[in-house]
Amino acid sequence: MLIIDCDTYIGRQAASFEEATPEMLLGAESAEGVSYAMAYSVKARTYDARCGNDEILRIAQKYPRILPVASVDPREHCRFESEIARVANLGFVALRVFPELQGWQVDSLLFARIVNACAEHAMPLMLSANATGRASEIVRVAKHTSNPIILLNVNYNALAEALSAAAARPNTFISTQYFITPGALEIAAESVGADRLVLGTNCPDFSARPPINMIMLSELSDEDKANILGGNLARIIAPQVRKLGQTLVESADFSNYEKRRLRGPKIDAHGHIGPWPFPMTDCWAEDLEKLMRKCGIERAIISSTEAIVNDFIEGNAVLARELEKSDMLLGYVTVNPHQLEQSVQEMDKYFKSPRFVGVKLHPGYAGISIDSEAVLRLAAEVAKRNVPFLIHTWGYSEPLKILKLAEEYPEMPIIMGHGGAVAWREAIDVLGKTRNVYTELCTSQSHRNKVRETISAVGYDRILFGTDLGLFDPAHVLG
């Protein structure tokens, strides 16, 4: 099987803990069966495009499994078009641009010049399409061209627009890195064709395992899976690979990938039931059971989507009805700190049933800080009931707010939902300072080695398995 990752990098970033070396990248990719890594230079992105491009070309010449991706900064005004011509002639397999990091707009004449230069030199173009309106802007600017454009970082908020953009412009492709909602791959393949989907991972920052899991465990045909994993990219970059004088070679047989499973019983500590406004399949009790069985999950503890984003009283009632349909599901009572009396009533009502085993709070949707007085008052009521308190914990400083809550109620089990996400190292510090805080690590961005570093720092005892089941497909989190 040929697996090509279109979204990787090499170099040192100011905010990183370590330099991404060629050996690190290839080691991380090899562990997941990736045959080739299309990589750009951080130096080309952030400092000096030509110097960084030359650097990645030298690396690619030394390490044939690294395929060089160039970058330019159009703020230079008079040099970037000649640089595109140069790298295209040298055999760089694609051009990657970074408007979101460099401070220029896709709907600008600068981007139009990039598009025209890439079209002139038959150079595949890659850029992020995670912002609202970005995919539409890219297609509008590039509608008169036919060279390949790959939309990267398309999350579930932007997926509907990206699919519409790909349908509107031939030769527009989408990286599947953030196709994490149940059924997203199948919906995308039906909408624009599996031949428009490619693998990207942002390795070595993030693990290649989740997006590969999603492809391998999807309901697509083996042919479609093979094309998404590498066949489509091989066709896109074939002319440039010939300029490099290379022939792409398939890696070892990878047919056993689908059999990779975590052994032993799995209990999912973080899930949801009910619809979300994204391209995905339904997620009611029957649907969740299907996802769980696919990934070998015996039990899941879930909350109501409606209770989190809209009406917590009606949502809890919907959840109670759905729990009656499944022996595999248990429930969290969702509460709202703005409505303490009603929240107490909800807990008293549903904890009469053994199907409800904890409390859920999403401070983001509730519009409140974890360390607010209202949350502290609510936590006092949760503590009286001796049940786990799952709190959505996402972003820098959020784990430190959990620390304050844990110190106030040292006997109450607190679960950091998402483990702080980007602030997972802060979460490790909080775990080290408490005995009643637990973490589960499901996020859309699966930082490489996050689980291993957390275990090394605090041990296994307070790390839970959570997948965001019902919003995420659990295949994204496994392994």
Backbone torsions as a table, in degrees:
resi	resn	phi	psi	omega
1	MET	NA	137.3	178.2
2	LEU	-99.3	117.2	178.5
3	ILE	-118.2	121.9	-179.3
4	ILE	-122.0	128.7	178.5
5	ASP	-102.5	117.0	-174.3
6	CYS	-85.9	-6.6	-169.8
7	ASP	-131.7	82.5	176.6
8	THR	-138.4	171.1	-178.6
9	TYR	-150.0	164.7	175.2
10	ILE	-136.0	139.2	177.0
11	GLY	134.9	-176.7	-177.1
12	ARG	-107.7	129.0	176.1
13	GLN	-107.9	144.7	-176.3
14	ALA	-59.0	-34.5	-175.3
15	ALA	-93.6	4.0	-176.6
16	SER	-91.3	156.0	179.1
17	PHE	-84.8	-17.9	-179.1
18	GLU	-154.0	158.4	178.2
19	GLU	-76.9	138.8	175.6
20	ALA	-86.0	101.3	-178.7
21	THR	-90.9	162.9	175.5
22	PRO	-58.2	-39.1	-179.6
23	GLU	-64.9	-40.0	178.1
24	MET	-63.2	-46.9	-179.0
25	LEU	-61.2	-49.5	-176.9
26	LEU	-67.1	-34.6	177.0
27	GLY	-64.4	-44.2	179.9
28	ALA	-66.2	-40.2	-179.4
29	GLU	-71.4	-40.8	-179.7
30	SER	-61.8	-35.5	-179.9
31	ALA	-61.2	-23.8	-179.6
32	GLU	-107.9	9.8	175.4
33	GLY	81.6	14.1	-178.8
34	VAL	-75.3	130.2	-176.1
35	SER	-81.1	-43.9	-175.8
36	TYR	-139.6	142.8	177.2
37	ALA	-115.4	117.9	172.3
38	MET	-81.5	112.6	-169.5
39	ALA	-124.9	139.9	172.0
40	TYR	-106.9	166.6	178.2
41	SER	-96.0	130.2	175.6
42	VAL	-59.5	-35.6	179.2
43	LYS	-61.3	-39.4	178.2
44	ALA	-65.7	-34.1	-178.7
45	ARG	-75.0	-39.2	-167.6
46	THR	-109.1	-19.0	-169.1
47	TYR	-132.1	-62.6	-174.6
48	ASP	-144.2	107.6	-172.8
49	ALA	-61.3	-51.2	-175.8
50	ARG	-63.9	-44.2	179.8
51	CYS	-61.8	-45.0	179.3
52	GLY	-66.2	-38.0	177.8
53	ASN	-64.2	-41.5	177.2
54	ASP	-63.4	-37.1	179.1
55	GLU	-62.0	-47.5	-177.3
56	ILE	-70.2	-29.1	176.4
57	LEU	-66.8	-42.3	177.6
58	ARG	-61.9	-41.1	179.0
59	ILE	-63.4	-43.4	-179.4
60	ALA	-64.6	-33.9	177.9
61	GLN	-68.1	-29.5	179.0
62	LYS	-84.0	-34.5	-177.4
63	TYR	-120.5	93.6	-174.0
64	PRO	-60.2	-19.6	178.9
65	ARG	-79.4	-5.2	173.2
66	ILE	-99.8	121.9	179.0
67	LEU	-102.1	124.6	-170.0
68	PRO	-74.9	131.8	174.1
69	VAL	-114.5	129.8	-178.8
70	ALA	-91.5	166.1	173.2
71	SER	-143.7	154.8	173.9
72	VAL	-137.2	160.1	174.9
73	ASP	-119.5	107.1	-174.2
74	PRO	-68.0	-9.4	176.3
75	ARG	-65.9	-15.2	175.1
76	GLU	-67.8	-21.9	174.4
77	HIS	72.3	-61.2	-168.6
78	CYS	-104.7	-1.1	-174.5
79	ARG	-115.5	-17.5	-168.4
80	PHE	-73.5	-30.0	179.4
81	GLU	-68.5	-38.4	176.8
82	SER	-68.4	-30.8	177.0
83	GLU	-69.4	-37.3	176.0
84	ILE	-62.3	-42.4	178.0
85	ALA	-62.6	-41.2	-178.3
86	ARG	-64.5	-49.7	-175.7
87	VAL	-69.7	-31.5	176.6
88	ALA	-63.8	-40.9	179.9
89	ASN	-68.2	-30.2	-179.0
90	LEU	-78.7	-13.3	178.0
91	GLY	99.0	13.7	171.4
92	PHE	-56.0	137.8	-170.2
93	VAL	-82.1	-15.8	179.2
94	ALA	-167.0	166.4	172.8
95	LEU	-113.7	131.4	177.8
96	ARG	-114.5	129.2	177.7
97	VAL	-121.9	158.0	-169.5
98	PHE	-134.1	67.2	179.8
99	PRO	-59.8	-35.2	-176.3
100	GLU	-69.0	-25.7	-179.5
101	LEU	-96.5	-27.3	-175.8
102	GLN	-97.4	-9.3	172.5
103	GLY	84.5	31.9	173.2
104	TRP	-125.9	166.0	-170.0
105	GLN	-105.7	146.4	177.4
106	VAL	-69.5	-31.5	179.9
107	ASP	-86.5	29.8	-178.3
108	SER	-105.9	165.2	174.8
109	LEU	-67.2	-25.2	176.3
110	LEU	-61.6	-47.0	179.3
111	PHE	-66.8	-35.9	177.2
112	ALA	-59.8	-37.9	177.7
113	ARG	-66.7	-39.6	176.6
114	ILE	-61.9	-46.7	-179.7
115	VAL	-58.9	-45.6	-178.3
116	ASN	-65.6	-39.6	179.5
117	ALA	-66.3	-40.5	177.8
118	CYS	-65.2	-39.9	178.1
119	ALA	-64.1	-41.6	-179.3
120	GLU	-61.0	-37.2	-175.2
121	HIS	-105.5	14.4	177.9
122	ALA	52.0	44.7	-175.8
123	MET	-101.9	119.9	173.4
124	PRO	-58.5	141.5	-176.2
125	LEU	-119.8	135.6	179.7
126	MET	-128.8	138.8	174.3
127	LEU	-161.8	161.2	-177.5
128	SER	-71.8	141.1	176.7
129	ALA	-130.4	41.0	-176.9
130	ASN	-89.6	-15.5	-178.2
131	ALA	-86.7	151.0	178.5
132	THR	-58.9	128.4	178.7
133	GLY	87.4	-12.1	-173.2
134	ARG	-64.8	-47.8	-178.4
135	ALA	-60.9	-40.5	179.1
136	SER	-64.4	-40.9	179.0
137	GLU	-64.0	-42.2	179.9
138	ILE	-59.6	-46.8	-177.8
139	VAL	-67.5	-38.6	178.8
140	ARG	-62.0	-43.2	-178.6
141	VAL	-69.8	-34.3	-172.5
142	ALA	-102.0	10.6	-172.2
143	LYS	-63.6	-23.5	-178.3
144	HIS	-86.4	-1.5	-178.0
145	THR	-110.4	166.7	-178.8
146	SER	-129.7	1.7	178.7
147	ASN	-70.4	156.8	-176.0
148	PRO	-64.6	136.8	170.7
149	ILE	-125.6	129.6	-180.0
150	ILE	-111.3	121.6	178.2
151	LEU	-88.5	122.7	-176.5
152	LEU	-106.5	163.2	172.0
153	ASN	58.0	34.0	-178.7
154	VAL	-81.1	103.3	179.9
155	ASN	-87.7	178.4	-173.8
156	TYR	-66.0	-24.9	175.5
157	ASN	-67.7	-30.8	-175.4
158	ALA	-103.7	-1.7	-171.5
159	LEU	-65.9	-42.6	-179.3
160	ALA	-59.8	-41.6	179.4
161	GLU	-68.3	-42.0	-179.8
162	ALA	-62.9	-40.0	177.2
163	LEU	-64.5	-39.1	177.0
164	SER	-64.3	-39.6	179.5
165	ALA	-66.2	-43.6	179.8
166	ALA	-64.7	-34.7	177.7
167	ALA	-69.4	-28.7	-176.1
168	ALA	-82.9	-24.3	-177.6
169	ARG	-127.5	118.0	175.7
170	PRO	-58.9	153.2	177.4
171	ASN	66.1	25.8	172.5
172	THR	-106.2	126.8	-173.9
173	PHE	-118.2	161.2	-179.5
174	ILE	-130.4	129.8	172.1
175	SER	-74.2	139.3	-174.3
176	THR	-94.6	13.3	-174.7
177	GLN	-51.6	-42.7	-175.8
178	TYR	-105.4	23.9	171.7
179	PHE	-80.3	78.8	-169.7
180	ILE	-112.6	-9.6	178.3
181	THR	-79.1	150.6	179.8
182	PRO	-57.4	126.8	177.2
183	GLY	82.4	1.9	-176.0
184	ALA	-60.6	-43.9	-179.5
185	LEU	-63.4	-44.8	-179.0
186	GLU	-64.8	-40.6	178.6
187	ILE	-64.8	-43.0	179.4
188	ALA	-64.2	-43.3	179.9
189	ALA	-63.0	-37.9	178.2
190	GLU	-70.5	-33.4	-175.9
191	SER	-75.8	-46.1	-174.3
192	VAL	-123.8	-7.9	-177.9
193	GLY	99.4	139.6	177.9
194	ALA	-63.6	-20.2	179.2
195	ASP	-73.7	-3.2	177.2
196	ARG	-104.8	7.6	-176.5
197	LEU	-113.3	139.6	-178.5
198	VAL	-136.5	162.9	180.0
199	LEU	-91.7	128.1	170.1
200	GLY	-140.4	146.7	-172.8
201	THR	-133.7	-18.0	-172.0
202	ASN	60.9	35.8	172.5
203	CYS	-74.5	144.5	10.5
204	PRO	-92.9	2.5	174.8
205	ASP	-59.4	-47.8	-176.0
206	PHE	-113.5	154.6	179.8
207	SER	-74.6	142.3	175.1
208	ALA	-78.2	-12.6	-174.8
209	ARG	-60.6	-49.8	-174.9
210	PRO	-57.6	-51.1	-179.2
211	PRO	-66.1	-30.8	176.2
212	ILE	-70.5	-41.3	174.7
213	ASN	-53.3	-46.9	-175.9
214	MET	-60.9	-38.5	179.1
215	ILE	-71.1	-48.4	-175.3
216	MET	-66.2	-32.4	-178.1
217	LEU	-96.6	8.7	177.7
218	SER	-76.7	173.8	178.2
219	GLU	-95.0	13.7	177.5
220	LEU	-71.8	161.3	177.5
221	SER	-69.5	160.4	177.8
222	ASP	-60.3	-35.7	178.8
223	GLU	-64.6	-44.4	178.7
224	ASP	-63.9	-41.6	178.4
225	LYS	-59.7	-45.5	-179.0
226	ALA	-63.0	-38.4	179.1
227	ASN	-67.6	-42.0	179.8
228	ILE	-67.1	-39.6	-177.8
229	LEU	-68.6	-28.8	-177.8
230	GLY	-167.9	-29.0	-175.3
231	GLY	-60.9	-42.4	-179.0
232	ASN	-65.2	-44.5	178.7
233	LEU	-65.1	-37.8	178.7
234	ALA	-58.4	-39.8	177.9
235	ARG	-70.1	-40.4	-177.8
236	ILE	-62.2	-43.5	-172.8
237	ILE	-97.7	4.2	-174.8
238	ALA	-53.5	-46.5	-179.5
239	PRO	-61.0	-38.4	-179.2
240	GLN	-73.1	-36.0	178.1
241	VAL	-62.1	-37.3	177.5
242	ARG	-62.9	-37.5	177.3
243	LYS	-63.8	-32.3	177.1
244	LEU	-73.8	-13.0	-177.4
245	GLY	76.6	24.8	-177.9
246	GLN	-108.3	158.3	169.5
247	THR	-125.0	124.2	-178.5
248	LEU	-72.6	133.1	-176.6
249	VAL	-118.4	135.2	178.8
250	GLU	-66.7	146.1	175.3
251	SER	-78.5	-180.0	-179.4
252	ALA	-59.3	159.4	-179.8
253	ASP	-52.5	128.7	-174.9
254	PHE	-119.3	25.3	-174.7
255	SER	-66.9	-18.7	-178.5
256	ASN	-85.4	0.9	-176.4
257	TYR	-58.0	-40.2	-177.5
258	GLU	-64.0	-19.6	-178.0
259	LYS	-86.9	-3.0	-178.6
260	ARG	-73.7	116.4	-178.7
261	ARG	-139.3	150.6	169.6
262	LEU	-72.8	131.3	-178.7
263	ARG	-83.1	157.6	176.8
264	GLY	88.2	170.9	-178.8
265	PRO	-66.0	141.3	178.9
266	LYS	-123.0	125.4	174.6
267	ILE	-116.3	121.2	-177.5
268	ASP	-88.8	117.0	-174.5
269	ALA	-87.8	-0.4	-173.0
270	HIS	-148.1	105.6	177.7
271	GLY	-148.1	174.4	-177.6
272	HIS	-139.9	156.2	174.5
273	ILE	-132.1	138.0	-178.9
274	GLY	115.2	168.3	-172.6
275	PRO	-77.0	152.2	169.2
276	TRP	-124.4	152.9	-176.0
277	PRO	-85.4	51.9	-177.4
278	PHE	-131.3	164.4	175.4
279	PRO	-67.0	102.8	-177.4
280	MET	-166.3	165.8	177.6
281	THR	-81.8	169.2	177.8
282	ASP	-63.7	153.5	-179.5
283	CYS	-135.4	65.7	171.4
284	TRP	-101.0	-175.8	-171.3
285	ALA	-53.6	-48.1	-178.3
286	GLU	-62.1	-39.2	-179.1
287	ASP	-69.4	-40.6	178.6
288	LEU	-63.7	-39.9	178.3
289	GLU	-59.9	-39.8	179.5
290	LYS	-63.0	-44.9	178.1
291	LEU	-62.7	-41.5	-178.6
292	MET	-64.3	-44.7	-178.9
293	ARG	-64.0	-37.4	178.9
294	LYS	-58.8	-33.5	-174.9
295	CYS	-109.2	9.3	175.5
296	GLY	70.4	33.8	179.0
297	ILE	-96.7	124.3	-176.2
298	GLU	-83.8	-40.6	-177.9
299	ARG	-137.5	150.8	173.8
300	ALA	-139.3	140.3	176.4
301	ILE	-105.7	121.1	-167.7
302	ILE	-128.4	159.3	172.0
303	SER	-122.0	170.0	-179.2
304	SER	-88.9	128.7	174.8
305	THR	-58.9	-44.2	179.5
306	GLU	-60.0	-39.5	-179.3
307	ALA	-64.4	-32.4	-178.0
308	ILE	-78.1	-46.3	-169.6
309	VAL	-97.4	-12.9	-171.8
310	ASN	-138.4	-84.0	-172.5
311	ASP	-124.2	106.7	-173.7
312	PHE	-71.1	-26.8	179.2
313	ILE	-72.2	-49.8	178.0
314	GLU	-65.1	-39.4	-179.9
315	GLY	-63.3	-41.0	176.8
316	ASN	-62.7	-37.1	178.8
317	ALA	-66.2	-41.7	176.9
318	VAL	-61.0	-44.2	179.3
319	LEU	-60.2	-44.0	-179.7
320	ALA	-58.2	-40.5	179.4
321	ARG	-67.3	-39.6	-179.5
322	GLU	-69.1	-35.2	179.6
323	LEU	-62.1	-29.0	179.0
324	GLU	-67.2	-16.5	-177.5
325	LYS	-90.8	-6.7	-172.1
326	SER	-143.5	134.3	173.2
327	ASP	-86.5	-5.8	-177.3
328	MET	-92.2	-8.7	-172.2
329	LEU	-115.6	139.6	169.9
330	LEU	-122.5	168.0	-171.0
331	GLY	-126.8	151.2	165.9
332	TYR	-100.9	137.2	169.6
333	VAL	-81.4	118.7	177.0
334	THR	-81.3	136.5	-177.9
335	VAL	-124.9	165.6	-179.7
336	ASN	-134.0	116.3	-177.2
337	PRO	-61.3	-23.6	179.0
338	HIS	-72.4	-17.1	-176.8
339	GLN	-129.5	72.8	-173.2
340	LEU	-62.9	-46.9	-176.5
341	GLU	-61.2	-46.0	179.6
342	GLN	-66.0	-34.7	178.4
343	SER	-64.6	-41.7	177.1
344	VAL	-62.6	-41.7	178.7
345	GLN	-62.6	-40.1	178.7
346	GLU	-63.3	-43.6	178.5
347	MET	-62.6	-46.7	-179.2
348	ASP	-62.7	-35.0	-179.7
349	LYS	-68.4	-48.9	-169.7
350	TYR	-89.2	-21.9	177.8
351	PHE	-75.3	-1.8	169.2
352	LYS	-71.0	-20.3	179.5
353	SER	-98.3	135.3	177.0
354	PRO	-69.6	-7.2	179.6
355	ARG	-77.9	-16.6	177.2
356	PHE	-103.9	126.3	-170.5
357	VAL	-128.3	0.5	-178.7
358	GLY	-165.8	-178.2	-178.2
359	VAL	-122.2	142.6	-179.5
360	LYS	-122.6	135.1	174.1
361	LEU	-132.2	130.1	172.5
362	HIS	-114.1	94.7	-175.9
363	PRO	-63.2	-26.4	179.6
364	GLY	-64.8	-51.7	178.5
365	TYR	-68.0	-31.2	178.3
366	ALA	-76.7	-12.8	178.8
367	GLY	66.7	46.5	-175.4
368	ILE	-148.4	152.3	179.7
369	SER	-85.9	145.4	-180.0
370	ILE	-59.5	-32.8	-177.1
371	ASP	-96.3	19.9	178.6
372	SER	-76.0	161.1	178.5
373	GLU	-63.4	-36.0	-179.8
374	ALA	-63.5	-41.3	178.4
375	VAL	-68.4	-37.5	177.7
376	LEU	-62.3	-41.0	178.1
377	ARG	-65.1	-41.3	178.1
378	LEU	-65.4	-41.3	-179.9
379	ALA	-60.8	-33.6	177.6
380	ALA	-60.7	-37.8	178.8
381	GLU	-72.2	-38.6	177.5
382	VAL	-63.3	-42.3	-177.9
383	ALA	-60.1	-34.4	179.8
384	LYS	-63.5	-24.2	-172.7
385	ARG	-96.7	-1.9	172.3
386	ASN	54.9	48.7	177.5
387	VAL	-128.6	158.4	176.7
388	PRO	-65.9	146.0	179.7
389	PHE	-117.3	103.3	178.9
390	LEU	-88.0	120.9	-178.0
391	ILE	-122.3	123.7	174.0
392	HIS	-57.6	118.7	-174.0
393	THR	-127.9	100.9	-169.9
394	TRP	-138.5	116.1	173.0
395	GLY	112.9	160.8	-178.4
396	TYR	-60.6	139.0	-179.2
397	SER	82.7	-18.3	-178.1
398	GLU	-64.6	-42.8	176.3
399	PRO	-60.2	-32.5	179.1
400	LEU	-66.8	-29.3	175.0
401	LYS	-70.4	-35.0	174.5
402	ILE	-62.3	-38.0	178.7
403	LEU	-57.5	-44.5	178.8
404	LYS	-60.8	-43.2	-179.8
405	LEU	-65.4	-41.2	-179.1
406	ALA	-65.6	-36.6	178.7
407	GLU	-70.7	-31.4	179.1
408	GLU	-71.9	-35.3	-177.8
409	TYR	-129.4	76.1	-171.0
410	PRO	-68.3	-13.9	179.8
411	GLU	-97.3	-5.9	-177.5
412	MET	-89.8	121.6	176.0
413	PRO	-68.7	123.9	179.6
414	ILE	-117.0	129.7	177.4
415	ILE	-107.9	122.5	175.0
416	MET	-81.3	99.7	177.4
417	GLY	-63.4	126.2	-176.4
418	HIS	75.9	-2.7	175.8
419	GLY	58.0	32.8	-179.2
420	GLY	85.6	-11.2	-178.1
421	ALA	56.8	-115.0	-178.9
422	VAL	-62.6	-20.0	-179.9
423	ALA	-96.4	34.4	-175.8
424	TRP	-66.3	-26.9	176.4
425	ARG	-72.2	-34.0	172.0
426	GLU	-62.2	-39.4	179.5
427	ALA	-62.2	-37.4	176.5
428	ILE	-60.3	-42.7	178.1
429	ASP	-60.4	-41.5	-179.9
430	VAL	-65.2	-41.6	177.5
431	LEU	-59.7	-37.9	-179.4
432	GLY	-69.8	-21.2	-176.6
433	LYS	-100.6	-1.3	-175.6
434	THR	-132.7	168.7	174.0
435	ARG	-123.8	-4.3	-177.1
436	ASN	-115.3	8.2	179.6
437	VAL	-104.5	136.2	177.7
438	TYR	-121.6	162.3	178.3
439	THR	-134.9	149.5	166.5
440	GLU	-133.9	147.7	-157.5
441	LEU	-115.9	22.6	-178.8
442	CYS	-73.0	127.5	172.8
443	THR	-149.8	163.9	176.0
444	SER	-71.4	-24.7	178.5
445	GLN	-106.2	106.4	-174.5
446	SER	-92.7	88.0	-179.4
447	HIS	-59.1	130.4	-179.2
448	ARG	-64.0	135.6	177.5
449	ASN	72.8	6.2	-179.2
450	LYS	-60.4	-47.1	-178.8
451	VAL	-64.6	-44.7	-178.0
452	ARG	-63.0	-43.1	-179.9
453	GLU	-66.8	-36.5	178.4
454	THR	-65.7	-44.4	178.5
455	ILE	-62.8	-42.7	-179.5
456	SER	-61.8	-33.6	-176.3
457	ALA	-81.0	-40.4	-170.8
458	VAL	-127.6	-2.4	-178.2
459	GLY	85.8	-176.2	-175.3
460	TYR	-88.1	-21.4	-162.3
461	ASP	-62.0	-27.6	-175.9
462	ARG	-120.5	27.3	174.1
463	ILE	-110.9	122.8	-177.7
464	LEU	-107.2	157.9	175.2
465	PHE	-92.2	118.9	176.9
466	GLY	-138.7	145.9	-174.4
467	THR	-124.3	-9.1	-168.8
468	ASP	62.6	33.4	179.2
469	LEU	-45.5	133.8	179.9
470	GLY	99.0	-30.4	166.0
471	LEU	-102.6	-45.8	173.9
472	PHE	-98.0	150.4	163.0
473	ASP	-77.2	129.2	-177.5
474	PRO	-61.3	-18.2	176.3
475	ALA	-59.4	-27.7	179.9
476	HIS	-67.1	-27.4	-173.2
477	VAL	-99.5	-26.0	-177.1
478	LEU	-58.2	131.7	174.2
479	GLY	76.8	NA	NA
